[in-house]
Every structure is written in structure tokens, then in C-alpha cells.
Amino acid sequence: MMTRCDDWDESASLRGTSQEAMPAQQVMDRQRQLLGGTGGILANSNERKVRVVIANSRMMAEDETLVDRIVTMANDAYGRGRMHPSEVKQRISMGDAGRWSNRVLHLAFRDGELVGCCSSTIQPPFTCFGWGHWGLMTVDRKVQGTGVGSALVAAAEDRLRCAGCFGIQIEYHYSAGEPRSEHLRDWYEGKLGFTCLCGGDFRLCHKLLCPPKCCPPACPPSCCFCCLCCI
């Protein structure tokens, strides 16, 4: 049976309140227990100024500009038509089920201004058994490099860890020698600790949320051992 975090606050998702509603010391203790004492990704002084919430329909109803701001920020960050208003509305509504939500959209605010977003999904069909996924990592160009991305990652990974996920999968496009791509690779595969399983211009990466052997085997008998986490 997968370990679940007793500190996860179901009502926080429904209210759209900060994930800081979970007692900080309890969260840190839980992270250290699951990570063998490493403590995971902890917020620095910049990240503590970022408030990360799980979006829901109530937030969308109270702020008629929210959807358009998310669309504009995502498309500007990716440099192309990454998102459409209908997709954003669907992603936001997925957070209405609270702790029972599978795929949610995390929103980052600093001083009341929307500065970033990302998604997190529990056990999507394209990952290993017992794994989670985060993606759509978006940070407003004006505040990139100030801790917003790290705060979003911490919030997404805390949620997946508390849901009992053994590890996380991400994917991103990469162009060798291109400054932005090299920066992303250094961040994903350096600071964040992901390991690339396949290279080229599309990189698929894995990271364990707990040390090997700390959990029951994470894969079914038909596992192809792609991440080497269960052998």
C-alpha cells in the first residue's frame, strides 16, 4: 500500500487557499521521513514570498480576468499558442474535487499578482505505476529567476508525494546549444535532480520522491524497467 500524507488539507484546494495551510513543521517532517532525512526542496527567501494555490471554479468566478491572464502568460512564456481559454477553464475546474482531484492547475502569486502556473497529475496513463507528473511550467518573463519556478515545483511535488506517488516524470523539448534550452536542462537535470531516460530534442526525465527500496515495488510484473527504480 502506498504511503499517504496525513497532513494533506482537502479544504485548501476547495477554498483556493495557500498550501501553507498545512503546518510547515509537519510538512517538513513528513518530507524528511519519505526522503530519508534530506528534506526535499525547501523554499528560500524569495520562494517564501510566493503564494501557490490550486485553482478552482470559485476563483474563476470571482476573477473574470483570471483565464485570460493565464493564457497570456503561458503563451508569452512559451513563445507560441500554448494554451486556449477553453483549455484553461477545463484545467481550473479540475481542482473542484479537492483532494480527490487527479489533474490540477497550480497558480503562483506574488504581492497579489499572477506570476506563474504549472500542472500536476496523479498516475497519468503514460507514466510508471505509482508515479506522478508535473508540467506546463510557466513563469512570467518579468520574474524568471526569482524563485517562482522553484516554488511551483515544490508545491506540485508536495502534492504528488502526499498522494502516495513514488516518483515524478517530466518531459521537455531541448535544442543543443540554444541558451534557453541549456538553462532548462541545467535546472531540470541539475538543480531539480531529474535523470534523463532518453535524449535528443525531446527529453523524458524521472526523479524518485523517496530513496530506492524505501517503498514497495513501484512497477507491475510487466514493467520494462525503464527507470531502474525497482531493481
C-alpha positions, 0 to 999 in steps of 0.5 A: 500500500502506498504511503499517504500524507496525513497532513494533506488539507482537502479544504485548501484546494476547495477554498483556493487557499495557500498550501501553507495551510498545512503546518510547515513543521509537519510538512517538513517532517513528513518530507524528511521521513519519505526522503530519508532525512534530506528534506526535499526542496525547501523554499528560500527567501524569495520562494517564501514570498510566493503564494501557490494555490490550486485553482478552482471554479470559485476563483474563476468566478470571482476573477473574470480576468483570471483565464485570460491572464493565464493564457497570456502568460503561458503563451508569452512564456512559451513563445507560441499558442500554448494554451486556449481559454477553453483549455484553461477553464477545463484545467481550473475546474479540475481542482473542484474535487479537492483532494480527490482531484487527479489533474490540477492547475497550480497558480503562483502569486506574488504581492497579489499578482499572477506570476506563474502556473504549472500542472500536476497529475496523479498516475497519468496513463503514460507514466510508471505505476505509482508515479506522478507528473508535473508540467506546463511550467510557466513563469512570467518573463518579468520574474524568471529567476526569482524563485517562482519556478522553484516554488511551483515545483515544490508545491506540485511535488508536495502534492504528488508525494502526499498522494502516495506517488513514488516518483515524478516524470517530466518531459521537455523539448531541448535544442543543443546549444540554444541558451534557453534550452541549456538553462532548462536542462541545467535546472531540470537535470541539475538543480531539480535532480531529474535523470534523463531516460532518453535524449535528443530534442525531446527529453523524458526525465524521472526523479524518485520522491523517496530513496530506492527500496524505501517503498514497495515495488513501484512497477507491475510484473510487466514493467520494462524497467525503464527507470531502474527504480525497482531493481 
